[in-house]
Amino acid sequence: MSLAQEPAIKAALVSATEAAVARGVFGAPTFFVDDDMYFGQDRLDFVEEALRS
């Protein structure tokens, strides 16, 4: 928990959050395979299939 208060860690979180929002993420878990977005744990089969192709 103490690391969460470090400025560099906070900055990394802000940066990752901004990148996710810019890419269209609206919740977790969200997975991307190339440009295709999959939202929700119930979509893991689709993610697996996309990774195989």
PDB file of N, CA, C and O in Angstrom:
ATOM      1  N   MET A   1       0.818  -1.191   0.000  1.00  0.00           N
ATOM      2  CA  MET A   1       0.000   0.000   0.000  1.00  0.00           C
ATOM      3  C   MET A   1       0.865   1.258   0.000  1.00  0.00           C
ATOM      4  O   MET A   1       0.484   2.284  -0.563  1.00  0.00           O
ATOM      5  N   SER A   2       2.009   1.169   0.626  1.00  0.00           N
ATOM      6  CA  SER A   2       2.849   2.365   0.680  1.00  0.00           C
ATOM      7  C   SER A   2       3.330   2.771  -0.714  1.00  0.00           C
ATOM      8  O   SER A   2       3.492   3.959  -0.994  1.00  0.00           O
ATOM      9  N   LEU A   3       3.559   1.784  -1.588  1.00  0.00           N
ATOM     10  CA  LEU A   3       3.987   2.117  -2.955  1.00  0.00           C
ATOM     11  C   LEU A   3       2.906   2.877  -3.711  1.00  0.00           C
ATOM     12  O   LEU A   3       3.218   3.670  -4.599  1.00  0.00           O
ATOM     13  N   ALA A   4       1.649   2.650  -3.377  1.00  0.00           N
ATOM     14  CA  ALA A   4       0.563   3.348  -4.061  1.00  0.00           C
ATOM     15  C   ALA A   4       0.606   4.845  -3.826  1.00  0.00           C
ATOM     16  O   ALA A   4      -0.021   5.605  -4.564  1.00  0.00           O
ATOM     17  N   GLN A   5       1.328   5.275  -2.820  1.00  0.00           N
ATOM     18  CA  GLN A   5       1.440   6.701  -2.517  1.00  0.00           C
ATOM     19  C   GLN A   5       2.627   7.366  -3.213  1.00  0.00           C
ATOM     20  O   GLN A   5       2.782   8.586  -3.157  1.00  0.00           O
ATOM     21  N   GLU A   6       3.455   6.566  -3.863  1.00  0.00           N
ATOM     22  CA  GLU A   6       4.633   7.110  -4.552  1.00  0.00           C
ATOM     23  C   GLU A   6       4.189   7.905  -5.788  1.00  0.00           C
ATOM     24  O   GLU A   6       3.330   7.443  -6.539  1.00  0.00           O
ATOM     25  N   PRO A   7       4.757   9.078  -6.003  1.00  0.00           N
ATOM     26  CA  PRO A   7       4.372   9.890  -7.171  1.00  0.00           C
ATOM     27  C   PRO A   7       4.536   9.163  -8.510  1.00  0.00           C
ATOM     28  O   PRO A   7       3.698   9.315  -9.398  1.00  0.00           O
ATOM     29  N   ALA A   8       5.585   8.393  -8.660  1.00  0.00           N
ATOM     30  CA  ALA A   8       5.797   7.679  -9.933  1.00  0.00           C
ATOM     31  C   ALA A   8       4.720   6.624 -10.155  1.00  0.00           C
ATOM     32  O   ALA A   8       4.272   6.429 -11.285  1.00  0.00           O
ATOM     33  N   ILE A   9       4.305   5.950  -9.106  1.00  0.00           N
ATOM     34  CA  ILE A   9       3.254   4.935  -9.215  1.00  0.00           C
ATOM     35  C   ILE A   9       1.919   5.600  -9.538  1.00  0.00           C
ATOM     36  O   ILE A   9       1.168   5.117 -10.385  1.00  0.00           O
ATOM     37  N   LYS A  10       1.629   6.703  -8.862  1.00  0.00           N
ATOM     38  CA  LYS A  10       0.391   7.441  -9.144  1.00  0.00           C
ATOM     39  C   LYS A  10       0.371   7.934 -10.590  1.00  0.00           C
ATOM     40  O   LYS A  10      -0.658   7.854 -11.261  1.00  0.00           O
ATOM     41  N   ALA A  11       1.493   8.435 -11.065  1.00  0.00           N
ATOM     42  CA  ALA A  11       1.580   8.935 -12.441  1.00  0.00           C
ATOM     43  C   ALA A  11       1.374   7.790 -13.437  1.00  0.00           C
ATOM     44  O   ALA A  11       0.718   7.976 -14.462  1.00  0.00           O
ATOM     45  N   ALA A  12       1.922   6.622 -13.147  1.00  0.00           N
ATOM     46  CA  ALA A  12       1.740   5.468 -14.033  1.00  0.00           C
ATOM     47  C   ALA A  12       0.269   5.053 -14.076  1.00  0.00           C
ATOM     48  O   ALA A  12      -0.238   4.700 -15.140  1.00  0.00           O
ATOM     49  N   LEU A  13      -0.414   5.089 -12.945  1.00  0.00           N
ATOM     50  CA  LEU A  13      -1.829   4.755 -12.900  1.00  0.00           C
ATOM     51  C   LEU A  13      -2.654   5.746 -13.710  1.00  0.00           C
ATOM     52  O   LEU A  13      -3.539   5.346 -14.467  1.00  0.00           O
ATOM     53  N   VAL A  14      -2.370   7.026 -13.558  1.00  0.00           N
ATOM     54  CA  VAL A  14      -3.088   8.053 -14.320  1.00  0.00           C
ATOM     55  C   VAL A  14      -2.856   7.844 -15.811  1.00  0.00           C
ATOM     56  O   VAL A  14      -3.798   7.922 -16.601  1.00  0.00           O
ATOM     57  N   SER A  15      -1.633   7.585 -16.197  1.00  0.00           N
ATOM     58  CA  SER A  15      -1.299   7.381 -17.604  1.00  0.00           C
ATOM     59  C   SER A  15      -2.011   6.156 -18.171  1.00  0.00           C
ATOM     60  O   SER A  15      -2.574   6.218 -19.264  1.00  0.00           O
ATOM     61  N   ALA A  16      -1.990   5.045 -17.438  1.00  0.00           N
ATOM     62  CA  ALA A  16      -2.654   3.821 -17.898  1.00  0.00           C
ATOM     63  C   ALA A  16      -4.162   4.022 -17.997  1.00  0.00           C
ATOM     64  O   ALA A  16      -4.794   3.532 -18.933  1.00  0.00           O
ATOM     65  N   THR A  17      -4.734   4.732 -17.048  1.00  0.00           N
ATOM     66  CA  THR A  17      -6.176   5.002 -17.068  1.00  0.00           C
ATOM     67  C   THR A  17      -6.548   5.862 -18.268  1.00  0.00           C
ATOM     68  O   THR A  17      -7.532   5.581 -18.952  1.00  0.00           O
ATOM     69  N   GLU A  18      -5.774   6.899 -18.526  1.00  0.00           N
ATOM     70  CA  GLU A  18      -6.037   7.763 -19.680  1.00  0.00           C
ATOM     71  C   GLU A  18      -5.921   6.995 -20.983  1.00  0.00           C
ATOM     72  O   GLU A  18      -6.733   7.194 -21.887  1.00  0.00           O
ATOM     73  N   ALA A  19      -4.929   6.121 -21.102  1.00  0.00           N
ATOM     74  CA  ALA A  19      -4.760   5.317 -22.317  1.00  0.00           C
ATOM     75  C   ALA A  19      -5.934   4.359 -22.501  1.00  0.00           C
ATOM     76  O   ALA A  19      -6.409   4.159 -23.619  1.00  0.00           O
ATOM     77  N   ALA A  20      -6.398   3.773 -21.408  1.00  0.00           N
ATOM     78  CA  ALA A  20      -7.539   2.858 -21.484  1.00  0.00           C
ATOM     79  C   ALA A  20      -8.799   3.591 -21.934  1.00  0.00           C
ATOM     80  O   ALA A  20      -9.529   3.103 -22.796  1.00  0.00           O
ATOM     81  N   VAL A  21      -9.051   4.748 -21.357  1.00  0.00           N
ATOM     82  CA  VAL A  21     -10.235   5.533 -21.733  1.00  0.00           C
ATOM     83  C   VAL A  21     -10.149   5.941 -23.194  1.00  0.00           C
ATOM     84  O   VAL A  21     -11.148   5.885 -23.912  1.00  0.00           O
ATOM     85  N   ALA A  22      -8.980   6.348 -23.640  1.00  0.00           N
ATOM     86  CA  ALA A  22      -8.800   6.755 -25.039  1.00  0.00           C
ATOM     87  C   ALA A  22      -9.067   5.596 -26.001  1.00  0.00           C
ATOM     88  O   ALA A  22      -9.490   5.803 -27.138  1.00  0.00           O
ATOM     89  N   ARG A  23      -8.814   4.384 -25.529  1.00  0.00           N
ATOM     90  CA  ARG A  23      -9.017   3.205 -26.378  1.00  0.00           C
ATOM     91  C   ARG A  23     -10.451   2.685 -26.321  1.00  0.00           C
ATOM     92  O   ARG A  23     -10.831   1.810 -27.099  1.00  0.00           O
ATOM     93  N   GLY A  24     -11.240   3.222 -25.402  1.00  0.00           N
ATOM     94  CA  GLY A  24     -12.645   2.845 -25.340  1.00  0.00           C
ATOM     95  C   GLY A  24     -13.003   1.899 -24.215  1.00  0.00           C
ATOM     96  O   GLY A  24     -14.125   1.397 -24.162  1.00  0.00           O
ATOM     97  N   VAL A  25     -12.069   1.647 -23.318  1.00  0.00           N
ATOM     98  CA  VAL A  25     -12.350   0.770 -22.185  1.00  0.00           C
ATOM     99  C   VAL A  25     -13.385   1.442 -21.287  1.00  0.00           C
ATOM    100  O   VAL A  25     -13.288   2.632 -20.987  1.00  0.00           O
ATOM    101  N   PHE A  26     -14.374   0.661 -20.866  1.00  0.00           N
ATOM    102  CA  PHE A  26     -15.395   1.215 -19.985  1.00  0.00           C
ATOM    103  C   PHE A  26     -15.607   0.372 -18.739  1.00  0.00           C
ATOM    104  O   PHE A  26     -16.495   0.668 -17.940  1.00  0.00           O
ATOM    105  N   GLY A  27     -14.819  -0.659 -18.559  1.00  0.00           N
ATOM    106  CA  GLY A  27     -14.935  -1.497 -17.374  1.00  0.00           C
ATOM    107  C   GLY A  27     -13.860  -2.559 -17.370  1.00  0.00           C
ATOM    108  O   GLY A  27     -13.023  -2.628 -18.270  1.00  0.00           O
ATOM    109  N   ALA A  28     -13.897  -3.380 -16.346  1.00  0.00           N
ATOM    110  CA  ALA A  28     -12.893  -4.432 -16.205  1.00  0.00           C
ATOM    111  C   ALA A  28     -13.600  -5.751 -15.936  1.00  0.00           C
ATOM    112  O   ALA A  28     -14.593  -5.792 -15.210  1.00  0.00           O
ATOM    113  N   PRO A  29     -13.102  -6.799 -16.505  1.00  0.00           N
ATOM    114  CA  PRO A  29     -11.911  -6.870 -17.347  1.00  0.00           C
ATOM    115  C   PRO A  29     -12.230  -6.563 -18.809  1.00  0.00           C
ATOM    116  O   PRO A  29     -13.280  -6.946 -19.326  1.00  0.00           O
ATOM    117  N   THR A  30     -11.333  -5.888 -19.440  1.00  0.00           N
ATOM    118  CA  THR A  30     -11.420  -5.622 -20.872  1.00  0.00           C
ATOM    119  C   THR A  30     -10.138  -6.146 -21.509  1.00  0.00           C
ATOM    120  O   THR A  30      -9.036  -5.916 -21.010  1.00  0.00           O
ATOM    121  N   PHE A  31     -10.306  -6.851 -22.616  1.00  0.00           N
ATOM    122  CA  PHE A  31      -9.172  -7.430 -23.333  1.00  0.00           C
ATOM    123  C   PHE A  31      -9.193  -6.926 -24.762  1.00  0.00           C
ATOM    124  O   PHE A  31     -10.258  -6.736 -25.350  1.00  0.00           O
ATOM    125  N   PHE A  32      -8.014  -6.712 -25.316  1.00  0.00           N
ATOM    126  CA  PHE A  32      -7.885  -6.355 -26.725  1.00  0.00           C
ATOM    127  C   PHE A  32      -7.054  -7.407 -27.422  1.00  0.00           C
ATOM    128  O   PHE A  32      -6.022  -7.847 -26.915  1.00  0.00           O
ATOM    129  N   VAL A  33      -7.517  -7.804 -28.593  1.00  0.00           N
ATOM    130  CA  VAL A  33      -6.730  -8.622 -29.506  1.00  0.00           C
ATOM    131  C   VAL A  33      -6.685  -7.820 -30.790  1.00  0.00           C
ATOM    132  O   VAL A  33      -7.690  -7.695 -31.491  1.00  0.00           O
ATOM    133  N   ASP A  34      -5.533  -7.286 -31.093  1.00  0.00           N
ATOM    134  CA  ASP A  34      -5.369  -6.309 -32.167  1.00  0.00           C
ATOM    135  C   ASP A  34      -6.314  -5.139 -31.864  1.00  0.00           C
ATOM    136  O   ASP A  34      -6.180  -4.506 -30.817  1.00  0.00           O
ATOM    137  N   ASP A  35      -7.255  -4.842 -32.748  1.00  0.00           N
ATOM    138  CA  ASP A  35      -8.167  -3.725 -32.513  1.00  0.00           C
ATOM    139  C   ASP A  35      -9.522  -4.162 -31.971  1.00  0.00           C
ATOM    140  O   ASP A  35     -10.398  -3.329 -31.739  1.00  0.00           O
ATOM    141  N   ASP A  36      -9.699  -5.466 -31.767  1.00  0.00           N
ATOM    142  CA  ASP A  36     -10.975  -5.983 -31.279  1.00  0.00           C
ATOM    143  C   ASP A  36     -11.009  -5.968 -29.757  1.00  0.00           C
ATOM    144  O   ASP A  36     -10.087  -6.446 -29.096  1.00  0.00           O
ATOM    145  N   MET A  37     -12.099  -5.406 -29.207  1.00  0.00           N
ATOM    146  CA  MET A  37     -12.244  -5.304 -27.758  1.00  0.00           C
ATOM    147  C   MET A  37     -13.233  -6.361 -27.268  1.00  0.00           C
ATOM    148  O   MET A  37     -14.284  -6.580 -27.870  1.00  0.00           O
ATOM    149  N   TYR A  38     -12.872  -7.006 -26.167  1.00  0.00           N
ATOM    150  CA  TYR A  38     -13.723  -7.995 -25.524  1.00  0.00           C
ATOM    151  C   TYR A  38     -13.888  -7.557 -24.073  1.00  0.00           C
ATOM    152  O   TYR A  38     -12.907  -7.314 -23.370  1.00  0.00           O
ATOM    153  N   PHE A  39     -15.140  -7.458 -23.634  1.00  0.00           N
ATOM    154  CA  PHE A  39     -15.416  -6.990 -22.283  1.00  0.00           C
ATOM    155  C   PHE A  39     -16.091  -8.100 -21.487  1.00  0.00           C
ATOM    156  O   PHE A  39     -17.089  -8.676 -21.922  1.00  0.00           O
ATOM    157  N   GLY A  40     -15.545  -8.386 -20.339  1.00  0.00           N
ATOM    158  CA  GLY A  40     -16.159  -9.329 -19.422  1.00  0.00           C
ATOM    159  C   GLY A  40     -15.475 -10.678 -19.401  1.00  0.00           C
ATOM    160  O   GLY A  40     -14.957 -11.150 -20.413  1.00  0.00           O
ATOM    161  N   GLN A  41     -15.483 -11.278 -18.246  1.00  0.00           N
ATOM    162  CA  GLN A  41     -14.858 -12.584 -18.072  1.00  0.00           C
ATOM    163  C   GLN A  41     -15.557 -13.652 -18.913  1.00  0.00           C
ATOM    164  O   GLN A  41     -14.934 -14.638 -19.307  1.00  0.00           O
ATOM    165  N   ASP A  42     -16.838 -13.460 -19.184  1.00  0.00           N
ATOM    166  CA  ASP A  42     -17.569 -14.436 -19.985  1.00  0.00           C
ATOM    167  C   ASP A  42     -17.166 -14.400 -21.457  1.00  0.00           C
ATOM    168  O   ASP A  42     -17.662 -15.205 -22.245  1.00  0.00           O
ATOM    169  N   ARG A  43     -16.290 -13.498 -21.837  1.00  0.00           N
ATOM    170  CA  ARG A  43     -15.803 -13.408 -23.218  1.00  0.00           C
ATOM    171  C   ARG A  43     -14.416 -14.026 -23.401  1.00  0.00           C
ATOM    172  O   ARG A  43     -13.823 -13.903 -24.473  1.00  0.00           O
ATOM    173  N   LEU A  44     -13.903 -14.680 -22.381  1.00  0.00           N
ATOM    174  CA  LEU A  44     -12.560 -15.249 -22.484  1.00  0.00           C
ATOM    175  C   LEU A  44     -12.452 -16.300 -23.581  1.00  0.00           C
ATOM    176  O   LEU A  44     -11.392 -16.449 -24.190  1.00  0.00           O
ATOM    177  N   ASP A  45     -13.532 -17.029 -23.841  1.00  0.00           N
ATOM    178  CA  ASP A  45     -13.506 -17.998 -24.942  1.00  0.00           C
ATOM    179  C   ASP A  45     -13.287 -17.289 -26.277  1.00  0.00           C
ATOM    180  O   ASP A  45     -12.563 -17.789 -27.138  1.00  0.00           O
ATOM    181  N   PHE A  46     -13.912 -16.127 -26.446  1.00  0.00           N
ATOM    182  CA  PHE A  46     -13.737 -15.354 -27.677  1.00  0.00           C
ATOM    183  C   PHE A  46     -12.316 -14.809 -27.782  1.00  0.00           C
ATOM    184  O   PHE A  46     -11.739 -14.776 -28.869  1.00  0.00           O
ATOM    185  N   VAL A  47     -11.757 -14.387 -26.663  1.00  0.00           N
ATOM    186  CA  VAL A  47     -10.376 -13.892 -26.651  1.00  0.00           C
ATOM    187  C   VAL A  47      -9.433 -15.016 -27.048  1.00  0.00           C
ATOM    188  O   VAL A  47      -8.536 -14.828 -27.871  1.00  0.00           O
ATOM    189  N   GLU A  48      -9.642 -16.180 -26.457  1.00  0.00           N
ATOM    190  CA  GLU A  48      -8.795 -17.338 -26.774  1.00  0.00           C
ATOM    191  C   GLU A  48      -8.877 -17.692 -28.261  1.00  0.00           C
ATOM    192  O   GLU A  48      -7.858 -17.961 -28.897  1.00  0.00           O
ATOM    193  N   GLU A  49     -10.083 -17.689 -28.804  1.00  0.00           N
ATOM    194  CA  GLU A  49     -10.271 -17.988 -30.227  1.00  0.00           C
ATOM    195  C   GLU A  49      -9.587 -16.945 -31.100  1.00  0.00           C
ATOM    196  O   GLU A  49      -8.956 -17.291 -32.099  1.00  0.00           O
ATOM    197  N   ALA A  50      -9.704 -15.687 -30.740  1.00  0.00           N
ATOM    198  CA  ALA A  50      -9.066 -14.617 -31.515  1.00  0.00           C
ATOM    199  C   ALA A  50      -7.546 -14.736 -31.472  1.00  0.00           C
ATOM    200  O   ALA A  50      -6.871 -14.476 -32.468  1.00  0.00           O
ATOM    201  N   LEU A  51      -7.019 -15.121 -30.336  1.00  0.00           N
ATOM    202  CA  LEU A  51      -5.560 -15.288 -30.239  1.00  0.00           C
ATOM    203  C   LEU A  51      -5.045 -16.450 -31.065  1.00  0.00           C
ATOM    204  O   LEU A  51      -3.907 -16.427 -31.533  1.00  0.00           O
ATOM    205  N   ARG A  52      -5.871 -17.458 -31.246  1.00  0.00           N
ATOM    206  CA  ARG A  52      -5.455 -18.611 -32.049  1.00  0.00           C
ATOM    207  C   ARG A  52      -5.460 -18.317 -33.547  1.00  0.00           C
ATOM    208  O   ARG A  52      -4.725 -18.945 -34.309  1.00  0.00           O
ATOM    209  N   SER A  53      -6.281 -17.371 -33.962  1.00  0.00           N
ATOM    210  CA  SER A  53      -6.399 -17.125 -35.416  1.00  0.00           C
ATOM    211  C   SER A  53      -5.431 -16.064 -35.881  1.00  0.00           C
ATOM    212  O   SER A  53      -5.397 -15.736 -37.067  1.00  0.00           O
TER     213      SER A  53
END
